[in-house]
């Protein structure tokens, strides 16, 4: 049997997990304002709400990681869930 290529879009190297989150309307408006600011700053760039949410989460996590370089992650988890 021949080794045929599959039809359709090629498989991605990495797949992002999909999650659903409920957010207050005010938070959604802030995210949309952020999207509009980025679009104004970088003309022609297609920025979606999902792109903005990913960027904002990464920024927040990186900021938190920089503040707590020496902290124990397990201790942080315990404090969060208690």
ZIFENHU-V604242 format. One record per pair of residues at least 12 apart in sequence whose C-alpha atoms are under 10 Angstrom apart, sorted by sequence separation. I is the first residue (numbers start at 1). J is the second residue. D is the distance in whole Angstrom. If there is no record, write none. Layout:
I;J;D
I;J;D
This chain:
35;47;6
36;48;10
34;47;10
35;48;7
36;49;10
35;49;7
38;52;9
34;49;9
35;50;10
32;48;9
33;49;10
35;51;9
36;52;10
31;48;10
32;49;7
35;52;6
31;49;7
34;52;7
35;53;9
31;50;9
34;53;9
32;52;8
28;49;9
31;52;7
32;53;10
31;53;7
34;56;9
28;53;10
31;56;9
